[in-house]
Amino acid sequence: MMEPVSDVQRTEVDGVPVFFVDTPGPMTGALTFRVGQGDETLIGRGLTHVIEHLALAPVVAEHRASNGRVAMTITVFEAEGEPEELGDFFTRAARSLADLDYDRLETERRVLRTEDRRRGGSLGALAHGLRFGPASYGLVDFPELGLFAATPERIEAWRTRWFTRGNAALWLSAPPPDNLDLSALPEGDLIPPARPEPLPYKLPAWYPAADSYIAVSLLAPRGNALWMAGGILQERLYERLRSAEGRSYEVSVGYDPMTAHDASLLVVVDTLPEEAESVRDALSVELHRLARTGVTEEELAEVMRLRERAGRDPRAPVGAAEHHALETLFGGTPIPRDQLDRDLAALTGDEVGAALREALGSALWLVPSAIGVDDRRVRPLPNLAEAAVGGRPFPRPRGVPDDLEGDVLIVGSDGVSVRDGEGAATTVLAADCRALQAYDDGARLLWARDSVRLFVHPAVWEDGEEAIAAIDALIDAELHVPTAEPSGYEPPIDPEKQAGSGAGLLRRWRRR
């Protein structure tokens, strides 16, 4: 949803579009590039983050009121201060981006690996990870495997493709400073975000997540009606679950544009474990009621009243400048505020309901595992059928726990499977493998396109070393990620039961 106003002005500095307003207070701004986590691959996950850190390292010491961040579709260098300070910050950031200091690569790699270990997941990231797998927009929920093989050559290839004048935009809360110079950035073309390509799950579906939250993720065409539906849904849920029933403390509905044509809507409600079923049912009722009957004229008028009040904030135009920059990077056309106000005021309650009704077909529920979703139309996720590959079997050796003795590891020409004693199989096909992590202790972790992970340790399958060698030969060498650290896994071998054969273990791990 755009928040532009009519007095946002556009100019260019060294070929970079600059959007600015003229507001009181300290000057703020951000140099934004149209590249983020969703543009990476699993084996390259984190390359954008490395570049952001290397670029800022020589700049932040003199510009403490500055920061950098990498999001799903953008990378941002932002600062606050006097105009001359911002001009110097963005000038130096551009020069640093054009000539990264690789003497700091190992230092920043360690910092980023530490940060990645501390990274907590969010329900929004989990929803994208489940919906898209370890590709495109799903990568926000996956570790930065690219840090292990972030060589200067790989970083340079990524930098010169994405961090260019044509793929950047700058927004400012005041006119551009005279000392602003972005000419160091290389030339290049704008690369709009790719259209979302979800995995072929049968939706709507549900997945077990946090015990204290109920969430619903939706994917739908971007538009004013869906934005309006999200705002009114939040008000209805707050009134019911917080004010009237007292079952929730926080209710949030976030509308997030992903491309010029697509958006996601994430509804999150917190709850006590004993209230989870009631909160889940209330959320379902309110979602379907709004989708079925639309919204009232009074609700539409209230949204417009709140919007008009927010527009009177002296800093509101700053957000408008930022949205102009983002819309340009997405390949869209910024809309003047007066036109947007007319479009919103012209919406009908039926149009708002229809937008949500269309989105509900993509619903992905995240609920406590103890309750699931009591609706036959909503299937548990994942719901893709899996069959074992044909190939060489590697049985368990003596010494493994009794509940693992019936498992068989199979390595074939098409992929790798583990089949349990009841015949159920989990498979990673070679053609669908997106990364193969190689640990110092000989273990391997295969990451599949459909979010399945298989961990293989050469200590608890018979002829486990041969199984590892076969897996290494099967998976394209370009997908191998040496991690230079042990896996941390301790094979559950009972010495009293073990007959002395070297073996291996494969554990089946889903995304969560």
N, C-alpha and C positions, 0 to 999 in steps of 0.2 A: 504494500500500500504506500503510495507516494504521499509526501507531506510538503509539496512545493508551494511557494508563494510567488506573487507576481514580481517582486523586486529583487529576485535572485538574478545576478548579472553573470555573464559568461565572457571570458576572454581566453587568450592562449599565451603561454609562456614557453618558448622554445619547443613549440609543437604539442605541449601538454594542455588539455582543456582545464581551465580554472574557473570554478564557480564560487562567487563571493557575495556577501551582503555587507551591511555596514551597521554593526551593533555595538552597544556600549560594553565596557569592561575589557578584561585582558583578551588579547587576540588568541584564537584557537584555530586549528586547522589540521588536515590530514592529507598526506600524499598516499593515494590508494592505487594498488595494482590489481588487475583482474586475474588473480591466480590465488588458489587456496588449497586446502586439504583435498577437496573433491576433484582436483585436476591431476593429482598424483596417481601413482600405481602403488600396490602394496609393497613391492620391493624398493620403491622410491619414496615411501612415506616418510616425511620429515625433511626432504630436500628444501622445501620452501622455508621451513622453520630455521634451517641452518643459514640460509641466505639472509633472512631477517636478522638473526643474531650477529653474523659477521658484519653486516652493513652498519648496524647500530653501535658495535663495540667501540670504534674510534670517535663516535659522535656524542654519546650520552654523558661522558664525563663533564663536558662543558654545557650540556643542556639537560639538567636534571628533571625538568618538567616535560619530559618526553617519554615516549613508549613506542613499542612495536608489537604487533600481534598478527597471527595468521588465523583466519576463520575458514569457513567451508568454501567460500568462493572468492575471497579477497584477502590481500595482505596490506596492512595499514601501518604507516609511520606517522605518528601524531604528536603534537606539541602545543604548549601554551606559553604565552609570554608577550613581550613587546614585539611590534612588527619587525624590527631589525633582527631580533633573536630568532623569530620564526623563519625569516628569510635566510639567515645563516644556517639554521638547522636543516631545512629542506635542501639547500644548496649542497651542504656537506653530506647529507644522506644520499643524494643523487650521485655525487662523486665517489662515495664509498661503495655504492652498489655497482658502479662501473669498474671498480678496481678493488675487489675484495682482498682482504689481508689473510692469506692462507696460513700465515704463521700462527694464527689463532685457531685454526681448524680443530686441532685435538682438544684444546681447552673448551671451546664451545660445544664440541661433540659430547664431552663429559658432562657439561652443564645440562645439555638437552636430554641426555640419557637419564640423568638424575631427575629432571623435571618430568620425563615421560613415565618413570616409575611411580612418581607421586600423583600422576594425573588421575583424578577421580572421574568416573563416567557420569553422564547425565541421562535422564530418561529420553531427552530429545536425540542425543547421540546414539543411544541404544536402539531407538526406533529406526533411525536411518541405517544403522548397521544391520539390523534384521531385514529391513526392506530392500536394501541394495547390495548387501554382502560387502566383501573387501574390495570394492571398486567405486569409483565416482563418489557420490554423496555419502555412501556407507563408510568411507574411510575415516570419517570423523570419530568412529568408534573403535579404531584399530591402532595398535602400537606403531611407533615410528621406526619400522624395520630398516628404512633407508639410512639411518644414522650409522649403521655398521659398515656400510660400503659407500659413504659419502666422500668420494675422492674429489680432488679439485677438477678433474676432467668432467665428472658427472655434474658437479655443481655448476661449472661454467656453461655446460650445454643447457641446463635448466634456466640459469640466469639470463642468458642471451635470448632465449625464446620468450620469456614471460615478463622480465623487468625492463620494459622498453617505454619510450615516450608514447607510442601508439596504444599501449595497453595500460595507460595510467590516467588518473584524473586527480585534481587537487581541489579541495574545498577550503574556504577561509571565512572567518567571521568579520573580515574587513578587507579592503582592497589589497591586492598583492603588494608586498614590500618592494622597494626599489632594488634591493640587493638580492632578490630571488633569481637564481640561475639554475636551470634544469638541463642545460645543454649537454652535460656529461652522460646523460642516459642515452643508450643506443636507440636507433630507429627501429621501428617494428609495427606490426599491425594489431588492432584490437581483436581479442579472442573472446567472444561472448561465451558464457557458460553453456555446457552441453545439456540437452534435454534429458530429464530423468529417465532411466531404464530400470525399473524395479525387477527383482527376481520373480519368476512365474509362480508365486504362491497363490493359493486360492484364498481370496479375501472376501469379506472381513475375517479376521483371525485374532487369536489372543496368544500372549506369551507370558510366562511367569517372571515377575520382576520384583521390585521392592515391596516389602510387607506394609509399608506405611503410605503408599500412594496408589491412586488409580489414575491412569493416563490413557488418552486416545490420540493416536497420530493419524492425520489425514493428508492425502496428496490430491491436489485438484488444480484445475485451471485457475490462474491468477485473475483476480477481478475485485471490483468494489463490493459486489454483493457478498462474496465470501468473507472479505474483511469485515463488513457490517455484521454478518452472521456471527463471527467470532466475538465481536464486541458485545453484542446483545446476549449471546450465550453466557459470557462471563458474568454479566449482571444478573441473569436468571439463576445461575448456579450459586453465586454469592448470596443472593437473597434467600434461596432455599437452604443450602447446606451450611452457611455460616450464620445468617441472621435468624432464620426461622427454626431450623432443626438443631443447630449447634453441633453438627457432625464433623465439620472441617474448619481449619484455621485459615488456610490459604487456598485460593482458587485462581488459577491463571490460564489464560487462553492466548497463545502467541501465534501471530500470523507472520510467516517468514517467506518473502519472495525468494525463489531459487533461481529463476531465469526471468526473461521478459514475459514469459507465457505461463509459468508454473509457480505454485506456492505450496507450502505445507502449513498445516494448522495443528498445533499441539495443545491439548487440553490436559492440565495436571491439577489434581485435587488431593490434598493430604488427608489422612484419616488415621484413627486408632484401629489396631487389628480387629477388634471386636465390632467395629462399625464398617469394615471394608465392604461387606456384601450390600449393606444398605446404601452406602455411597456409590458403589458401582451401579446399582439399580437406578438410583436417582439420576446419575449422569446419563445413563442410557435413555431413561424416560425423557429428560429435557432435550437431549440431542434429537431424538426422533420426533418429539412434539414440535420443535422449531422447524425441522425439516418438512414435516407434514403440513403444518398450519401456517408457517411463515411467522412474521412479526407484526406488531401493531403499529399504527401511525404514531401513537404516543411514544413508543420505543424508538422509532426512527427520529422523531423530533428531539428526543432527549440526547441521542448521540450527536446530532448536529449542534445542539446547545453546548454540549461539553467540548465539541471540536472548536466552536467559535470562541469559547472562553480560553482554551489552550492557545489559540492563535493570538491572543492579546499579550501573552508572555513576551517580554522584550527579547528573550533569547530564542524564541520560536523560529525566526528566520535562519538561525544557524543550522537547525535540523533540516530545513528546506534545502539549503546549499548542499549539505551532505547527501540528501536523497537525489538531488539533481546529478551529482557526481556518480552515485551508484547506478542510477537508471541509465546513464550514458554508458557506463562500463558493461551493463547487461545488454546493451544493444537496443535499448528502448528509447522513447521520446519523453522527456520531462513534460509534465502537464502543469500549466499555470494554476495557481490556487483557486482563482475564481471559477475556472472551468471545472476543476475537481469538485468544488462545493456544489456547483449546479448538477454534476453527474450524481453525486451522493444524494442530494435532495430529491432527485427524480426517481430514486429506487422505490420499488413497491415491496410490500411485505411478502408477496408471492415470489418475487425474484430472489429475495434473500433466502427464503425457504428452499427454493429450487437449487440454489448454489450449494447449500449444505447437503441437500438430498443427493446430489451428484457426488459430493465428496465422501459420503458415508460408505459408498461401495469400496473404498480403499482403506477402511478403518482397520487399524492395528491397535488392539487393546493391550496395555501393560498392566497386569494385575498381580496381587499376591498369589503365590502358587497354591495356597490352601483353598482358594475359592474359584479360580478359573472364571469362565463366563458361562452363565446358565442360559444359553441361547443356541438352538441347533443350527442357526444360520452362521454362527461365529465358530470357526474351527480352531483347534490348537495348532500352533506353529512350532516347528516346521511341518509341512504336510506334503513334501516331495518324496516319492517312493525311492528307495535305495535298494539296489541289488549288488551282491558281491561279484567282483571280477573273477575271471578264470585265470589260473596261474599256479605258481608253486606255493604250496601250503607250508607254513611254519607253525607247528603246534607249540603248546606250552611245555616247558621242561618240568621235571620234578622239582618240588620246592616252592611252587607258587601257591597262594591261598586257594582253598577248595573252590571258592566261587569264581575263580578265573580259569580253572583247569580245562573247561570245555571250549575256550576261545581258540580261534585259529587266525593267524595273520596270513594273508594271501597277497603276493606280489606278482602281478601279471604284466602283459605288454600294454594293457590299457590303463592300469592304475593300481591302487593299493586298497585293500579292504581288511576289516576285522569282522569276523563272524562269531557270535557268541554261541553258547551251548544250545540255545533254543532256535538257532537259525537266523536271528536278526542280524543285519549287516549294516555297517557304516563304511562308506566308500569315498575316496578322493580319486577321481579320474585324472590321468596325466594331462589331458587336454584342458581340464578345468582347474588345475593347480595354479595358484597365483604366487606362491612363495614356498621355499623349502629352507627352513632354518636348520643350520648345522651347529650343534653344540660341541664343546671341547671334550665332553665325556662320551662322544659317539652317538648321542641321541639325535633324533630328527623330528621336526614339527612341520607337517604339511598343512598348508592353508588352501582351502578350496573356494571356488567362486560362490558356492551356495552357503558359505559361512561354516561349513563343517571343518573341524580341525582334527588331525590324527597325530598323536605323539608316539613315537617309536623309540624304545630304549633297547640297546643291544645287550641286555643282561637277563631278559626273561622271555625270549623266544628261543627255541632250539635253532642253532646255527644263526644266531642273531646278527653276527657281523656280516654274514653273507646276505641277510635280508637288507641290512643298511646299504651294502654295496649295490644291491639290485635297485633299491629305491633311488640312490644317487645317480645311477646310470639311466634310470627311467625318466627323471625330471630334467627338463632343459637346464643346462648349466647357467643360463642367464638368470634363472629364478633362484639359484642357490644364494643363501644369505649366511655367511660365516659370522657367528655371534661372538666368538672369542671369549666365551665364558661357559661354565658348566650349566646343565639344565636345572640342577637342584633337585632332581628326582632320585629317590632312594628305592631301588627295586625291592619288593616285598618277598624276598627269598627266605625260606625256612631252611637253615643249614641241616637240620635233622632229617628233612624230607628230600633234600637235594642230592642227586646222584652224581654231581660233578660235571655235568655238561654245560658249556657256555651257552647262554640263551638270550632271549630278548623279550621285552614287554611292550605292548602297544595299548595305550589307554585311549578311549574314545571321548573326545571333548566336543561338545557343542559350543556355540558361541558363549553361552553363559552357564 
